[in-house]
Amino acid sequence: MDFNSDIRLENSHVLLRPFHDSDQEQLQTIAFDDDIWRFMISRISNQQELDAWMQAALRDREKEQRYTFMIVDKATGKLAGSTAYGNVSERDKRLEIGWTWLAKDYRGSGLNRHCKFLLLSYAFEVQQYERVELKTDVLNLRSRQAMRKIGATEEGILRSHTLMQDGRRRDTIYYSILRPEWEAIKATIFAGLSMQHSS
């Protein structure tokens, strides 16, 4: 995956485009919401934490560790949240989709399904990856259900895996989709969706 390229993935509902510094103003209107960060490793509850999140997103892209997208609702042109590719292994043809959060108005709207379709299509069909990983907090039942809904297979729990912002050590549950599984998932779970991309 080329971290220097300007990857844009879209369909009629959503646009995923790279995060830029200029997104700060819109992020301030949606990111300061405790519900978003309850099960996340990081938290944005004030300007200082938003600055740290933005710096980390830019730094991780420079280091080719994480490629952060902004989720744009095409019906309104507004930012709906963020998602990313990360933990990319070119040798193993493997990456992770995660770091996903949505503003309150977009939770349960179906927008996340469109995002996951675009990210999975690009990973399997354009980049020709063999494995896409997803993970979450064992306690995050909404996220776990969402991963199963997109056809991901539950693989197992890594105990005491991650230190959370409140000092709790979280158990992390892993899911995956493999390339041989993608065509059937695309034809059933994502039936009727399509992707445009440019990079």
N, C-alpha and C positions, 0 to 999 in steps of 0.2 A: 504494500500500500504506500502510495506517495503522500507523505505528510505535508509536502510543500504545495500540493495541488489544491485548487479551490473546488472541493467536492460539493456538488449541489444535487440533492435527490428530491424528487417531487412527484406528486400526482395532483388530482383535482382538489384534494382536501388540504394537503400539507406540503410545506417546503422545509427541507432540512438544509441549512447552509452553515458555513463555518462561523464560529463565534468571533466577534471583533470587539475591540475596546469601545467602539461607538454604541454597543448594545447596553451600556451601563444604565442609561436613563430609563429605558423600558424595563430593565431587570429590577430596578428599584421599586417599580410599581407592582411586581408580582412575587418577588423572591422572599420578602420578609413575612413568612408564614410558617409558624412552628409545625403545622401539620405536614408540610413538605419534608421536613428534616428529621422527623421522629426516628426513622430507621436508617438514616444516612450517617456515614462516617463524619462528614463535615456538616456545618450548619451555617445558614445565612440569616442572622437576626438583626444586623445593623450594617452600616456602611463599611466599617472596618473588615467585617467578615465577607462582605460582597467583594471588596477589593482583593482579599486573600484568595477567594474562589476564582476571580478573573485572572489574577497573576498565575495561579496554579494551572489554569486551563491553557494559557499562552505558553508557559514554561514546559508543560508536558507535551505540547505539540512540537515545540522546538526540539525536545529530547526524543521525539518520535515514540512516546509512550502512550499518549492518549490524544484522540482527535475529537474535540468538542463541537457539537452542532447546536445551533439554535433551532427550536421548533417554531415555525411560523404558521399560524392559522390562515389559510388562504382566503377564507370568507371575509376576514376583517383586516388582514395584514398585520395583526398584532402578534407579539411574542407569546407563546403558550408555555414555554419551558425550555428544557435542554436535555440532550442525550449525547452519548459518545461511543466511539470505538476505543478499546484499550487492550492492554496486555497482548499486543500483536506479536505473533511469532511467524515470521516469513518462512523459516525453515520447516516448521511444523504445519504451515498453512492453517493457522488457528488464530482466532481473536475473540474478544469478549465484547458484548453489547451491554452497556450499563450506564451508571451515573445519571440515570433518567429521573427527571422530576417535571411535574406539570402544575401550573397555576390552578387554583381552586376551581375556576369556571370550566376547566377542561377535563377534570377528573371524571371518568365514567362517560365521556362524550364520544368515545370511539377513536379519538385522535391518536391515542397511543398505538392502537392496532395498525393504523396507517403508517406510523413511524417505524414500527417493528418490521412491517412488510418491506418498506423501502430499504432499511438497513440489512435485512436478511437477503433480499434480492441482490443488492450490490455486493455483499460479501461472497455469496455463492456463485452468482452468475457472471459478475464482472471481474471480481478479484480471484475467483476460483478457489476459495478457501474450502477446507475439508470439514472444519468443525467451528461452530459458533457456541460460545459459552455465555451463560447468564448466571448470576448469583444474587442472593439476597439474605437478609436476616431471617432466621428460622421463625421469629415472631411476626414477621411481616406477611400476614395471611393474604392480604389483598394482592401483593406482588407475586406471591407464590401461585395464587390462582390465575393471575394474568399470564404467568409463564407457562402454566399447563394449558391454558386456553389457546396459546399460539403453537401448540404441538411440541413443546420442549419436554424432554425426558428428565425426570428427577434422578439424580445420580448418587447423592449422598450428602452427609453433613460433616463439615470440618468443625470440630469442637474447639471452643475458646479461641476462635480464629482471628478476630479483629477487635481492637480497642475502640470503643465508641466515645463520642464527645462527652458523655456523662460519666465516663469511667467504667461502664459495664463492658464485660468481654462477651462479644456476640458469637453465637454459633452461626456459621454461614452454610447455607444450603445451595448446592450447585445443580444447574440444569444445562442441557446441551441439545443442539440440533446438528445432525451430520448431513453432509452433502447428499448421500444417497436417499435421505429422508425428505429432502427439500421439495422435490417435484410433487409428491403426494400431499404434503402440507400446503403448498401453494395452491394446488387444484381444489382443495377442500376448505381449509380454514380461511384462506385468503382469496377464495374464488371471486372473480370480478374486479380485483384490484390490479392496477398497472403502475409502472414506474417510468419516469423520465430521469435521466441523470446527465450531468455534464461536469467535467473536471479539467 
